Amino acid sequence: MARFQNIMNSQLGRAVAVASIAIAGLPVGAVQGQEGPVELVPVDQVQQTTSVLSLEGGAQLLTEAEAAVTAQNYDLAEQRLRQARQIFNQLSNFHQQLAGAYSGIDNQISEDQRRRALDAAQERDRSTYRLALVHRYQGKPELAIPLLVQIIGSQSPTRELGIKAGQQLRELGFIGTIDTAQQ
């Protein structure tokens, strides 16, 4: 968590510095930061893929979570999955807000933002499912059940991930099965 916070603070600090210089109209160059000089780049050169708040940043957390599961370090896996889930949820919300803001003004931007919101929401639900499985493996069904219910609400019980979540809930005894022979 400390690493994640350091990355977020570092990224935020750089973004604020770049934005401040851009607004002030000052030339871009080296600026003294808390940890020494920070090389600033023009805003149009900042790459979204280097940010923690990106699909790639969330994917990196998922990769770390998978490695932790392989190493049977379920506490670290849980931590990384929670972080990934939060990143994807924020991305989905931000893109959805932008889609709404541009709706009726620039439909191309609005549709692009809706697609991005959907992609981020899909990744959020996948990381949520993986987190629920980690909770199950840890013997914490009380933490897995709400996550699985959220997935069904987001995905629908008829989509692949919704079906998997429903199966997990049945295995946990949270959803009963109807015996059709008795009806």
N, C-alpha and C positions, 0 to 999 in steps of 0.2 A: 504494500500500500504506500509506503514511504517513497519507493521508486516512482510509482504512478503519480503521486502528488508532486514530486520534484519535476517530473516531465511536464505535468500540467502547468505548474508554476513557471517553469522555464519557457514553455511555449506561449503562455499568456503574457509573460514579461516581454518577450520578443515582439509579440503582436502589438502590445500597447506601445512599445518604443517605436516600432515602424509606423503605426497609425499616428502617433504624436508628431513624429518628424514630418510625415506626409501632410498633416493638417497645418503644421506651422510653416510649411514650405521650405524647410531647411534642407540642405544637401544631405544625401544619404552617405554614411560613412561609419567609422567606428565610434561607438558610444560606450562610456564607462558604465558597466552593469554591476550588480552585487558581487558577482564572481569574476570580475575583470572585464576587459573590453569585449563587447558584443558586436560582431560584424552585422550590420543591417543591410538588407537587400530591398530594392524597390518592391512595393506591395504586389505589383503584377507578376513578380518572379517567385513569390512564396508558393511553394508546391503543397497542395492539399494532401498529397500522399505522405508527406513527412510529419503531418500533424497526428497527435493521438486522437483527436476528434475527427476521425475519418473511417471509412470502411476498412481501409488498410490497417489503421491503428487497432481497430476492433479485431480484425483478422489475426494480427500479431498476438493479441491477448489470447485468442482461441488456440493458436499454435502453442503458446506457452502452457495453456491449460491442458491440452492433449499430452504434451510432454510430461507434465506433472502427473497426469493419470497413469501414463505408462510407467513412471517411476514410483507409482503408488503413493504419491504425496497429495492426498485428497484435500488437505487444508489449502495448499497452494492452488490446486485446481479450482476449488470453490472460490477462492479470492479472485483469480483471473477471470473466471466465468461471470462473477458478479460485476467486475469492472467492464468486461466486454458487453454484457447486457445493458449496463448503464450507458455506455458510449453509443451503442446502436439505438437505444431508446431516445437519447438526446438528438441524435442525427435524424431519426424519423420525425420527431416533434418539430425540429427546426425546419426541415424541408417541407413539412406539411404547412407550417406557418407561412413560409415563403410562397408556397403554392397558392394559399388563400389570398395573400397580399397581392400577387400578380394576376389573380383570376379576373378576367374581364379587361385587364390592362395590357398584358402580353401573354397570350395563351400558350405560346411556345415555351416561355420560361415556366409558366404555371404547370404545364404538362411534364416538363423535365423535372421539376421539383416534386411532383406527385410520384413520378417513377422512382426518384431517389428515396423518397419517404417510404415507398413500398419495399424497395430493396433493403433499406436499413431495418424496417419492421420485420422482414423475413429473417434477417440475420439475428435480430433480437430474439425472435421466437426460437430459432435454432439453438442459440446460446442458453436460453431459458430451459429448453428441453434437456440439454446436456447438464445444466446445473441441477435440475430435478433428478437426473440419473445419479449424479454424484451424491446428492442427499440420500437417495435410496440406498446406495452402496454404503454410506456412512451409518445407515440405520436410523435416519431421521425422516420418516414419512410425513411427519407434521410440517416439515419444510418443503417437501416435494409436492404435496397435494395442491397447495395454492398456486404453485407455478404451473402445474399441469392443467388446472382449471383455467388459468389465464391464457394458456396456449390454445385451448379449445375455443375460448371466447374470441381470440384474435384470428385464429386460423379457420374455424368452423370444424365441427366433428366429422365432416366428410372429406376434408383435404388430408393429404398424407401425414403431415405433422399432427393434425388434430386427431387422426385415427390412432397414431402411435401414443399420443397423450392419453386418449381414452382407454387404450389397452393397459397402460401403466396404472391408471386409476382403477380399472377392474382388478388387476393383479394385487393392488393394495386393499381391495375390498371397499373402496369408496363409491364405486358405481357397481350396483348389483346387476346380475344378468337375469334376464327374463327367460324363464323356461317355457318355450313356446308349446311344448307338449301338454302343459297343464292348462293352456288357454283354450 
